[in-house]
Amino acid sequence: MALLSKELLHLNRKMKIVLLVIVIISLATLFFLWRDMSYKSLGQNAAYKAPMNVYTAAEKLMVRGKFDRALKRYEEAERMLRQIPDVDLSDDFYYAIVNNALGTVHLRIGIYGKSDNDNSIKSRADLAKDHESIIQAQGFFDISINAYQKWLDEHRPAPEKIAALYKSREGVAEDKIELEPFERYERALSISWTNRGMALRYLGDIAGATAAYEKAMELWDDNNTAQANLESMREVIAEEKSKDEQKVLDR
């Protein structure tokens, strides 16, 4: 019995790593949010300030593990953004961030359930039973992805200009480089693709998850979370292929 308890404790620790990764991704979006943006900033449109303050409060609740309360605040921030007049939300950076956060909470609920504690998780079999919430999460990630992508389709510089930009940075320390707006959109988009990959993974779509992680890496090759998950998916695919080949040999 003691041995079983230790095994369950070990499993729970592994499960908490998944939650930690999700929280880190959510915090990463906050980092991108408050960086200065030349295209659109809180200083240029004060109407963003109130909803994004609500968003920040939700982030703090997420870190504290108050997921139900965080979800309500994210939903409030989303409603407030929709009420801002004369703003096209279809390519809005902040609207995309909030929808990514909504997807993150629903993904967490889909994996662990609606409770704010994980005591009900006794084994891997208890994970990701709420497919409806995970599918909901996908919907929010898609809104985020579409918004970032629409902006990039319209505003990403020509390839030669991007090449010249990168060349001008040669020899410059990374912490001295100020990202251009299109780079912030690309990184935020990479995060949303990573989250979508997680949702697909828990829905059992290994190929879809792998493709999502690959897309995330194309956009931002320093996305360590996407890289780790991509390697994990490739290992799963290799194991499945090996099993299939062994079955053929055993016939």
N, C-alpha and C positions, 0 to 999 in steps of 0.2 A: 504493500500500500504506500509506503514511504517512497519507494522507487517511482511509482506512478505519479505521485504528487510532484516529484522533482521533474519528471518528464513534462507534465502539464505546465509547470512554472517556466521551463525552458521554451515551450511552445508559445506561451503568452508573451515572453520577452521578444521572440521573433515577430509576433504579431504587432507588438508595439512599435517595432522598427518601421513597419509599413505606415502606421499612423504618423510617426515622426517624419518620414519622408514627405507625406502629404502636407503636414504643417510647415515644413521647410519650404516647400514649393509655394504655399500660400504666402509665407513671409517674403519670399523672393519677389512676388508680384508687388508687395508693398514697397519694396526697395525701388522698383522701376517706377512706381506711381509718383513718389515724391522727388524723383530726380527732375532737374529743370528740363523743360521741353520747349523748344522754340516754336513748334507748331501750335500747341495748345497747352495752356497752363492754368493753374488756379488763379494766378495773378491776372490773367487776361479775361477770365470769366469767373467772377466771384460766385456765380450760381452753383459751381461745383463744390464749393467749400463745405456747405452743410451736409450734403449726402456723403462726401468722402470722409468727413469727420465721423459719421455714423459707421462707415466702412471700417475705419481705423479702430473704432470701439469693438466692432465685431471680430477683428483680427486678434485683439487682446483676449476676448472671450475664447477664441479658438485655442490660443496658447494655454489658457487655463483649463482647457478641457470642457468648457461649457458650450457644447455643440448645439443644443436646442436653442439656447439664447442667442448664440452667434448666428444661427440660421435666420432668426426673426430680424436681427439687425441688418444682415445682408439683404434680406427681402425689403426692408424699409429703405435702405440705400438705393436699391434698384428702382423702387417706386418713385423716390425723390428725383432720380436722374431722368425718369420718363416724364416728369412734370416740368422739366426745364424747357422753356419756350425756345423755338427756333434753333434747335440742336438736332442734327442728323445722327441718331444713335447707331445707325447701321455700320459706321466706321469709327465710333467714338472710343477712344482709349480707355477712359474710366468706366464706361458701360461694359466694355469687354473684361476689364479687371474684376468688376463686381460679379459678372456672370461666371467667370472662372472660379471665383470664391464660392458662389452658390453651388457650382458643380462639385467643388471639393468637399463641402459639407454633406451633400447628398451621397457622394461616393463613400465617405466615412460611415454614414448611416447604413448604406447598402452592405458594407463590409462587416461592421460591428453591431448593427442594430441601433435603435433609437435611444437607448440608455446612455447617459453620460459616463457610465463606468463599464469596464470590460469584464466584470466578474462572471457574466453569463457565457463568456467564451471559454470553453473547456478544452476544445481541440480544433484542429484545422477544419473538421467537418462543420463546425459552427460558423465558419467565416462565409461571408458573401451569400447569405441565403436570400437577402432582399434584392432580387434582381430588378424589381420595379424602380427602386431608388437609384440603382446604378444606371439604369436606362435614362432616368431623369437627369442624372449627372451628365451623361453624354449629351443630352439636349442643351444644357447650359454651356458645356465645353464647345459645342458646335457654334453657338451664338458668339462666343468669345473668338473662336478661330475665324469665323466669317468676317467679323468686324476688323480684326487685325489684318486679315488678308486683303480685304477691300481697300483699306488705307494704303497698304503696301503696293497693291496693283496700280494705284493712282499716283503715289508719291515716291516710290523707290527710285533713286537716281539711276541713270543709265550705267551699264556695266563698266564703261571706260572711266566714268567719274568715281565709281566705287573703287576701282583699281588704283586710281590716282590718290584717293583718300588713304587707302591702306599703305601705299608707297610713302606718302608723306609722314606716316607714323613710324617708319622703320627707325629703330634705335630709341624710341620714346618709351619710357617706363609705363607699364599698363595703368598704374594708378594716376598717371598724369594725362591719360587720354579721356577726353569728354566725348561720350557717345553721341552720334547723330540721331535725330528722331527715328529714322528708318531702322537703325540698329536696335533701338529700344523696342520698337514694334516687333522686330524679328525675334528678339529674346523672349518677349512676352508671349508671342505666338508659339515659340518653341516650348514654353512651359505649358501652355494649353494643350499642345499636341502630346506632351508627356502625360498629362493628366488623362487625356482621352485614351492613351495607350493603357494606362492602369485600369480604366473602366472596362476596356475590351478584354484585358487579361482576366479580370474577375468574372466576365461573362463567358469565358472559355474560348474566345476568339484569338488564338495564339498568332495566327498569320496577320490579323488586323492590328493586334497590339504591336507586333514587330514592325509593321509598316509605319505605324504612328511614331514609334521611337526613332525609326530611321529618318522620318520627316523632321522630327525635333532636332536631330543631330545635324541635318542639312542646314537648318536655320541658325543653329548655334552649336558649334562643335565643342564648346566648353561646358555644355549642359551635362554635368556629371551624373545626375539622376537618370536622365534618358540613356546615357551610356551604360550605366550599371544594369538598368532594366533591359536594355537591348541585348547585352551579353547574356543575361538570364534567359531571355526568350530564345536566343540562338542555342543555348544549352538544352532547353526543353525540346526544341525542334530536332536537335541532333539525337537526343535520347529516344524520341518517338521514331525517328528514322531507323535507329539501330534496332529498336524493338520490332519494327515492321520487317526489317531484313532478316532478323533472327526467326521470326514466324515463318518466313518463306523457306529458310533453310531447314526448319523443323518439320516441314510437310513431307 
